[in-house]
């Protein structure tokens, strides 16, 4: 392996963690990105895999707010499965080359990227694909009202 300044540490993030502009109108809590999360990732010098936002790329920027049940169509699940498969391909490539994939960060309350309270469709598909390929990566949903607690979890996870 070539030695350079890479940290060899990766975190997978839901699209809107780095781009709040992709959220349904009226629910963006930040102007651009979730700065507190990005600050921790920068501090620990981790690389980021930003997953595409399936809601944005499937239904557009001006889409109405929908529930998990409304998004739970076979076509949308298939679309999320494609994103999960592509993301897992990247994870496997990094792992095969000595990198550590330390976490998957979703967004609580999202019908596609929720993790803890109600596992979103994309996260369900990603979890399934990772398990199928025998890759273990901890998952955490970022909560708008509890970002400081989520940052504490992230700090702990990144320093293991």
Secondary structure, DSSP 8 states (H G I E B T S, - for coil): ---SS---EEEEE-HHHH-GGGS-TT---SSSS-HHHHHHHHHTT-EEEE---HHHHHH-TT-----HHHH--HHHHHHHHHHHHHHHHHHHHHHHTT-EEEEEEEETT-TTT--SSS--HHHHHHHHHHHHTT----EEEE-GGGHHHHHHHHHHHHT-
